[in-house]
Amino acid sequence: METTVIGRQAQEAETEAIKQVIATLEHSQQNELSDEFVGLFLWASTSVF
């Protein structure tokens, strides 16, 4: 299966979004920021669908 340019760009955008979520998760845990941590789950619940 050949990856199209659009498919590759979408995949790169998804990868970047995942990296941003992980960075936010790490930051919130390292700095004990419970609101930021919980905010990830609220964001995810409204962004998935």
JOGIUR-V903051 format. One record per pair of residues at least 12 apart in sequence whose ideal C-beta (glycine too) atoms are under 6 Angstrom apart, sorted by sequence separation. I is the first residue (numbers start at 1). J is the second residue. If there is no record, write none. Layout:
i: {I I}
j: {J J}
This chain:
none
